[in-house]
Each structure stands twice: as C-alpha cells, then as structure tokens.
C-alpha cells in the first residue's frame, strides 16, 4: 500500500502556495506508507531558476563546492549546487542533458534523482511529515507537483527505491500497486540498452514510459502501451513540465480520486488528501475509470 498525489495549478495566483498545498496532500497519505517519500516540483524559482538546466543527485560523496567546481569545469559554465537534506540540487548555464552527462562522467556511482528544466526531485527515507519539514517543502512555489508515500513490498527501503522515478528529461512517475511481470520487462529493456538504478518494479514502469516517449510516442500512447504490456494492479501518475496523466489498470482495485476546478486539477489515492484544497466544495470529483487515460496540460484539459 502506497499513496500518490498530484496537483496541477491553472491559476497563477496559486503558484506561491504550491508547496504548502502539496505538503498537506502528501502528509495526509502518511498512513499509506511511512517508509520513504518523495516529491517532484515544477517551477520553483529558487530550486530551479528559469533558463537554467537542472539536476537532482542523491547522497553525493563530495561537498557542494567540490561538485560545483568539478561540474563547472566539465561543462565550461557556471554551476550552482544547493544541499537539501540528502539531495544536491544542481543548476547551470547549460541545458539539463549536458548537466546530466557531466554528472555521470564525473560521479558515475552517484544516483540521479531527476533532471530537466524547472524540475526539482527530492526523496528520502523516513515519514512524509519529517521529510517535508527537512526539505522546507511548504515554502516551494511552482505550477505543478507530484508526490508519493511508500510502503515497501518488493525491494529495499532506500532513497534510490523511493518515488518519484524521474528517468526521462523532465519526466516523473509515481505508482501505487505492483507489476507482476516487471522482471521479464526489465530483462527486455536491458537487452535494448536501458540501465537501471534499483530493483524496484516502479522503475521498470518509469523506464518503459521514458523509452516510449523517447521513441516519439505521446504520453497517452505510451500509457496505452504500458497497459497492454504490464500485468498487475496499479494506479499511475506520469508528469512532465507541461502536463500530467493518470491511469489505472483494467481491474482498478487501487484507489484513486480526481478533482477539478477552474483553478486546479488534483488527484490522490484518497479524497482526504484533497479536502483542504481551496474551492474543493465547488470541484467536480470522480473516480478514474479502468484503463482510461486522463491527461492535463498547462493550457487545457483532455480526458
């Protein structure tokens, strides 16, 4: 049992409140999983200043100054490193893919939490309440956030095993449930040259979606392919900087609820994570149908 949450803000007046709203949503899901937790925030001006490439690294064995100097020399541009709990948030005057390539060259054993313009990924071991306090999440700003609370069932409780899995440029995936055929699909992806950082079944789903997107499919087509390929019980939320999408498996036994107003679209494993959102009393609220893909963008809604 895990908890997932997502919030997509349409009203720019709410952007300064994203972190506070997301914190409330995530902490309401604590009893669904307190082993570890993680969040992805799109658009915080402090963590990821506009116009800079961005990268999150997990538990780096070097100081922030050492990392800034080493990566700056590698990319030939100014690099800034900010320490937030066990994560290093790295930005630079280069694109995110260039930062990623440099980090993999200089620190090949360190784990990447996520990369992409405007994207911050934070995750760690512990309860959502303690982690959000250590991250200072209530102060975060932006237009979109996703989060996850984990109750580990099939792999170790580590920062690497926490969600979100952010393995494509600006992309994140969070997951409640389990994939029963993940070992077979992992072998197939490895044979195609895809590398993995953990034994978590969710990473297999994230790598599968990222490969579909890299091959030119849009997110709806990628999730249709996932539904046709993966066995198991799941609710998934997949995001990039401009959109997020929700899908459940054919049986839809894992809980999910969606709420929508003119100011925002939100989803969570349980309604109580949405109950504090502004204007919830006027929201259209529904449970997503099995294998129906619901996708939202910064400009419009499509379902």
C-alpha positions, -999 to 999 in steps of 0.1 A, spaced: 0 0 0 13 34 -11 -1 69 -15 2 91 -45 -8 128 -50 -7 153 -79 -16 189 -82 -17 209 -114 -23 246 -109 -42 266 -136 -44 298 -116 -10 316 -115 -22 333 -83 -18 299 -66 17 293 -77 33 307 -45 12 282 -25 21 250 -44 45 237 -17 20 243 12 -8 226 -7 14 197 -18 27 193 18 -8 189 31 -17 164 4 14 143 10 12 142 47 -24 131 46 -12 100 28 14 91 56 -6 61 69 -5 46 34 33 45 36 58 59 60 90 40 49 101 67 25 86 95 4 94 118 -25 81 148 -44 87 165 -78 81 202 -80 79 221 -114 88 258 -114 102 267 -81 123 299 -88 148 292 -60 155 255 -66 153 257 -104 157 293 -117 142 299 -151 166 294 -181 190 270 -163 195 233 -167 186 214 -136 196 181 -120 190 164 -86 216 140 -73 211 116 -43 236 113 -14 267 125 -32 300 117 -16 315 152 -21 309 187 -8 287 211 -27 317 233 -35 336 203 -49 306 193 -70 301 228 -83 338 232 -93 340 197 -109 308 200 -129 315 237 -139 349 226 -153 333 198 -172 306 218 -188 326 250 -192 299 271 -175 289 284 -140 272 257 -119 254 261 -86 248 233 -61 223 236 -32 221 209 -5 186 200 6 187 172 32 204 142 14 199 157 -21 221 180 -42 201 204 -64 223 214 -93 216 241 -119 238 256 -145 240 279 -176 237 248 -198 208 225 -207 198 197 -184 211 169 -206 245 185 -207 245 187 -168 234 150 -167 261 138 -190 287 157 -169 275 143 -137 275 107 -150 311 113 -162 324 129 -130 303 109 -105 294 77 -122 284 59 -90 260 86 -78 223 83 -83 203 108 -103 170 118 -87 158 136 -118 167 161 -144 150 187 -167 142 224 -169 122 236 -140 122 202 -123 132 195 -87 131 160 -73 135 153 -36 132 119 -19 145 101 11 139 75 38 115 85 66 80 97 72 64 123 49 60 146 78 96 146 88 109 147 52 87 176 41 100 196 71 136 188 63 130 198 27 112 230 36 85 220 11 59 244 24 80 273 10 82 258 -25 65 275 -54 55 264 -89 27 253 -112 27 216 -106 38 189 -81 35 152 -76 43 131 -46 45 96 -32 45 79 2 59 44 1 52 12 20 79 -11 6 68 -46 -5 92 -59 -32 125 -40 -27 147 -23 -1 138 9 18 163 33 4 164 67 -12 170 50 -45 139 30 -41 117 59 -32 94 75 -58 91 96 -79 112 78 -106 124 106 -129 143 89 -156 135 109 -187 140 147 -193 115 165 -171 95 133 -166 83 117 -134 63 86 -125 47 76 -92 29 44 -86 6 27 -62 4 -11 -67 27 -37 -82 37 -50 -116 37 -88 -116 58 -92 -148 84 -65 -141 113 -89 -141 106 -100 -177 102 -64 -189 133 -54 -171 153 -80 -190 138 -69 -223 146 -32 -216 182 -41 -205 186 -61 -238 176 -28 -255 203 -9 -237 183 6 -208 201 9 -175 185 6 -140 194 20 -106 172 -2 -84 153 -34 -82 120 -15 -77 92 -26 -100 82 10 -104 115 19 -121 106 -7 -148 74 12 -155 92 45 -155 119 33 -178 93 18 -201 74 50 -204 105 71 -209 116 48 -237 82 51 -254 84 89 -251 119 89 -264 107 68 -294 83 95 -303 50 85 -287 30 110 -267 21 103 -231 -13 89 -239 1 64 -264 29 55 -240 4 47 -212 -17 26 -236 13 6 -244 21 2 -207 -15 -11 -200 -11 -36 -229 24 -48 -217 23 -48 -179 4 -72 -156 -6 -63 -121 -26 -38 -101 -17 -2 -103 -26 35 -103 0 56 -121 6 93 -123 31 104 -150 42 140 -154 64 164 -174 69 201 -171 37 209 -191 13 180 -181 5 151 -161 -16 120 -167 -34 93 -146 -42 57 -155 -54 27 -136 -52 -10 -145 -81 -30 -160 -95 -41 -126 -89 -7 -109 -86 -21 -74 -61 5 -63 -79 36 -51 -78 70 -69 -99 101 -69 -97 132 -92 -110 167 -85 -112 196 -109 -119 233 -106 -112 263 -128 -81 270 -106 -66 235 -104 -67 198 -112 -57 173 -85 -56 136 -78 -48 114 -49 -52 79 -36 -78 91 -11 -102 121 -10 -89 133 24 -56 144 6 -78 168 -15 -101 180 12 -81 211 22 -76 224 -14 -91 259 -20 -125 256 -36 -129 218 -31 -165 224 -23 -171 235 -59 -150 208 -75 -161 182 -99 -150 150 -83 -148 115 -98 -130 81 -96 -110 74 -128 -123 45 -149 -102 14 -156 -76 19 -184 -89 53 -193 -61 78 -196 -68 113 -181 -43 139 -192 -39 176 -183 -17 203 -198 -9 238 -187 -32 251 -215 -62 229 -214 -78 196 -201 -83 165 -222 -98 133 -208 
